[in-house]
């Protein structure tokens, strides 16, 4: 029976999660498998791989063929290198001790690279976080500035409205004052006119009285002349 080492998809839409399995080459991709060897999660940074190296090596040494993606994962995890070294041990080209030393050296180098990669990823993440924070700070400053400008504009409009109200009140007060002054002037003119009329009436009355007095005196005088004339005629 031909055996393949491949990925079996799980997870949800847009967030895939894979099982690394040894399965019959004739079985469908997501069908039954012989043994689960590990898991592969491409959604993390860096990607997360857990695998049973001994079981994977066992199937490889017994002829299992990995798919291209599974082969890439096995290579990254050093399992293909271990297979190569183990074949060398079986053929007597290298001792088990030397093979283990070579693998340990490779594993140390790989871990150092992974650690460096993690540090770089953390730096990138920290930088992105700082940039987001800076953008948020800038946005906050911009928002505060906009609020301050709006507040100042509202205060300016309020002051302008107050000034308009004050001007309107002054104009109203001035109009009322003018109307009051006009009323006072009109009243004074009416009073003056009435006083003038009364004075004229008094003058006319006085003139009439004087005229009447003069007329009476003229009558008295004429009566005296008549009486004197009669007395002369009687003599």
C-alpha positions in Angstrom: 0.0 0.0 0.0 1.4 3.4 -1.1 1.5 5.9 1.8 1.5 9.6 1.4 2.3 12.3 4.0 -0.1 15.2 3.3 -2.2 18.0 4.8 -5.8 17.5 5.8 -7.8 20.7 6.0 -9.8 21.8 9.0 -10.7 25.1 10.6 -13.3 27.6 9.3 -13.7 29.8 6.3 -10.7 32.2 5.8 -9.0 30.6 8.8 -7.7 27.2 7.7 -6.0 24.8 10.1 -4.3 21.6 8.9 -3.5 18.2 10.3 -0.3 16.5 9.0 -1.3 12.9 8.4 0.1 9.6 6.9 -2.7 8.3 4.6 -3.3 5.8 1.9 -2.4 7.5 -1.4 -5.8 6.3 -2.8 -7.9 7.9 0.0 -9.5 11.3 -0.6 -7.6 14.3 0.8 -9.9 14.9 3.8 -10.9 11.2 4.2 -9.6 8.5 6.5 -5.9 8.5 7.4 -3.5 5.9 8.9 -1.9 8.2 11.6 -1.9 11.8 12.6 1.7 13.1 12.6 1.1 16.7 13.7 -0.6 20.0 12.9 0.1 23.1 10.8 -1.4 26.6 11.5 -0.5 29.2 8.8 -2.6 31.9 10.6 0.1 32.8 13.1 3.3 34.8 12.5 5.5 32.9 12.3 3.5 29.9 11.3 3.0 27.2 14.0 4.1 23.6 13.4 3.9 20.7 15.8 5.0 17.3 14.5 6.0 13.9 15.9 9.5 13.6 14.3 10.0 10.0 15.2 6.7 8.9 13.6 7.3 11.1 10.5 10.8 9.7 10.1 9.5 6.1 10.5 7.0 6.6 7.6 9.7 8.3 5.4 12.2 5.5 5.9 9.5 3.0 5.0 8.8 4.7 1.6 6.0 7.2 2.4 6.0 10.1 -0.1 5.2 13.6 1.1 3.2 16.1 -1.0 5.1 19.3 -2.0 3.6 21.3 0.9 4.2 18.4 3.4 7.8 18.1 2.0 8.4 21.8 2.6 7.2 21.4 6.2 9.3 18.3 6.9 12.3 20.0 5.4 11.9 23.1 7.6 11.6 20.8 10.7 14.8 18.9 9.8 13.0 15.6 9.3 14.2 15.2 5.7 17.8 15.9 6.9 17.4 13.3 9.6 16.2 10.8 7.1 19.2 11.5 4.9 21.6 11.1 7.9 19.8 8.0 9.0 20.1 6.4 5.6 23.8 7.2 5.8 24.0 5.5 9.1 22.2 2.4 7.7 24.6 2.3 4.8 27.6 2.7 7.1 28.7 5.9 5.6 28.5 7.8 8.9 28.2 6.8 12.5 25.1 7.4 14.6 27.1 9.8 16.9 28.3 11.9 13.9 24.8 11.9 12.4 23.3 13.1 15.7 26.0 15.8 16.0 25.3 17.1 12.5 21.6 17.2 13.3 22.1 18.9 16.6 24.3 21.6 14.9 21.6 22.1 12.2 18.9 22.3 14.9 20.9 25.0 16.8 21.4 27.0 13.7 17.7 26.7 12.9 16.6 27.7 16.4 19.0 30.7 16.2 17.5 31.8 12.9 14.0 31.3 14.3 14.8 33.3 17.4 16.1 36.1 15.2 13.0 35.9 13.0 10.8 36.1 16.1 12.8 39.2 17.4 12.4 40.8 14.0 8.7 40.0 14.0 8.3 41.5 17.5 10.2 44.6 16.3 7.9 45.0 13.3 4.9 44.4 15.6 6.2 47.0 18.1 6.9 49.5 15.4 3.4 49.0 13.9 1.9 49.4 17.3 3.9 52.6 17.9 2.8 53.9 14.5 -0.8 53.1 15.3 -0.4 54.8 18.7 1.3 57.8 17.0 -1.5 58.0 14.4 -4.1 57.8 17.2 -2.3 60.6 19.1 -2.2 62.7 16.0 -5.9 62.0 15.4 -6.6 62.9 19.0 -4.6 66.1 18.7 -6.4 66.9 15.5 -9.8 66.1 17.1 -9.0 68.3 20.1 -7.9 71.1 17.8 -11.1 70.8 15.8 -13.1 70.9 19.0 -11.1 73.9 20.2 -11.6 75.7 16.8 -15.3 74.8 16.9 -15.6 76.1 20.5 -13.8 79.3 19.5 -16.0 79.7 16.5 -19.1 79.2 18.6 -17.7 81.7 21.2 -17.1 84.2 18.3 -20.6 83.7 16.9 -22.0 84.1 20.5 -20.0 87.3 20.9 -21.2 88.6 17.5 -24.8 87.7 18.5 -24.3 89.5 21.8 -22.9 92.6 20.1 -25.8 92.5 17.7 -28.2 92.3 20.6 -26.4 95.2 22.4 -26.5 97.3 19.2 -30.1 96.5 18.8 -30.8 97.4 22.4 -28.9 100.6 22.1 -30.8 101.5 18.9 -34.1 100.6 20.6 -33.1 102.7 23.6 -32.0 105.6 21.4 -35.3 105.4 19.5 -37.3 105.4 22.7 -35.2 108.3 24.0 -35.8 110.2 20.8 -39.5 109.5 20.9 -39.6 110.6 24.6 -37.6 113.7 23.7 -40.0 114.4 20.8 -43.0 113.9 23.1 -41.4 116.3 25.7 -40.7 118.8 23.0 -44.2 118.5 21.6 -45.6 118.8 25.1 -43.4 121.9 25.7 -44.5 123.4 22.4 -48.2 122.7 23.2 -47.7 124.2 26.7 -45.9 127.2 25.2 -48.7 127.6 22.6 -51.4 127.4 25.3 -49.5 130.0 27.4 -49.1 132.2 24.4 -52.8 131.9 23.6 -53.7 132.7 27.2 -51.4 135.7 27.2 -52.9 136.9 23.9 -56.4 136.3 25.3 -55.4 138.4 28.3 -54.0 141.1 26.1 -57.1 141.1 23.9 -59.3 141.2 27.0 -57.3 144.0 28.5 -57.5 145.9 25.2 -61.2 145.4 25.1 -61.6 146.6 28.7 -59.4 149.6 27.9 -61.5 150.3 24.8 -64.7 149.9 26.8 -63.4 152.2 29.5 -62.4 154.8 26.9 -65.8 154.4 25.3 -67.5 154.9 28.6 -65.4 157.9 29.3 -66.3 159.3 25.9 -70.0 158.7 26.6 -69.7 160.4 30.0 -67.9 163.3 28.4 -70.5 163.6 25.8 -73.3 163.4 28.4 -71.6 166.2 30.3 -71.4 168.3 27.1 -75.1 167.7 26.5 -76.0 168.6 30.0 -73.9 171.8 29.8 -75.6 172.6 26.5 -79.0 172.1 28.0 -78.1 174.3 31.0 -77.0 177.1 28.7 -80.2 176.9 26.7 -82.3 177.0 29.8 -80.7 180.3 30.9 
